[in-house]
């Protein structure tokens, strides 16, 4: 899923000590926006790499891959927080910042630490996720972390990945859940209802995913607050 929203902060940190938090979904951005300022960037704006380059020149020192992820490790339930040790990309792995990641882990004792894999296409079926986990060793999967990791490395910025499992490894993600998300990360309930009329078999899985979101949202709120504290504490 495309990166659609950028936030910078936390608000209480000096501009030169701030980080860019990247999100794909509007519902993720709404949560992180409680602690970070929304940047004037979005779909249709200037090239993302150009924007990040300017932000780095302006004194921004870090980037965060933030939001929900699909579970790959069978032990991770919905709402579990993952601090990435590295991001697995098609061209190898990009390590996260050790000091920053360690601070996050100390502040979130229930979080787990391990690889996150970034891919370009969604994986909906349990069997496909099992195969990806065996091949990569990753704990979770998303569609943005590999892009953010590369941008951070290209601009010599410190980088962390802080993700919350929304759909556990044993869950099938209904196609209608993705089809109702627009290119700018907005979720249309009207479109979802219409799609379910054509695919009523997806209804139960959509209800389960909706319940999972509320668990994930609570964890994302915790992550947002901790992120702000971490940026001030390690003095980017």
Residue, then its C-alpha position, 0 to 999 in steps of 0.5 A: x500500500x502506498x505511503x499517503x501521509x507524513x507526520x513530523x515531530x513530536x510537537x514538543x521537540x526542536x525542529x532539528x531533532x524531529x523525525x518523519x513518521x510515515x503512514x499508509x492509512x488515514x486511520x493510522x494517521x489519525x492516531x499518530x496525529x495526536x502527537x505529531x504534526x501533519x506534513x503538507x504532503x500527500x498523493x499528488x504532491x512532490x515526489x516522496x524521495x525529494x520531500x524526504x531529501x529536503x526534510x533531511x537538509x532542513x534538519x530532520x534526523x529520523x524516519x519511522x515506519x509506523x502502522x499496522x502489519x500482517x502477522x507471520x509468526x503464529x505466536x503473534x495475536x492481533x494488537x501485538x507490537x513489533x519493533x523491527x530489528x531489520x527490514x527485509x527487502x527484495x534486495x537484502x535487509x536494511x538494519x534499524x537503528x540499534x539505540x532507538x529500537x532498544x529505547x522503544x523495547x525498554x518502553x514497551x515491555x510487551x513488544x517483540x523484536x525481530x525482522x519485518x518484511x516489506x513487499x509490494x503486493x498484499x498477501x491475503x491467504x494463510x498458506x501464502x503467509x506461512x510460506x513467506x515466514x518460512x522463507x524470510x524469518x520475518x515476524x510481520x509483513x507490510x507494504x511500506x517498510x522497505x520503501x521507508x527503509x531505503x529512503x532513510x538509508x539514502x538520506x543518512x537518517x536514523x530509522x526504526x520500524x514500529x508496527x502493530x499486528x492487525x491480522x494474525x497469521x492464521x487469518x485470511x484477509x478478505x479481498x473486500x477489505x482491501x478493495x474498499x481502501x482508496x489510493x489516498x488511504x481512506x476507507x469507504x464504508x459505503x463501498x465496503x457495504x456494496x462489495x459485501x453484497x456481491x461477496x457475502x462470504x467475506x462478511x464474517x472475515x470483515x467482522x473479525x478484521x474490524x474487531x482486530x482493528x480496535x485491538x490494533x488501534x489501542x496499541x497504535x496509540x501506545x506506540x505514538x506516545x512512546x515514539x514521541x518520548x523516544x525522539x526526545x530522549x535519544x536526541x536525534 
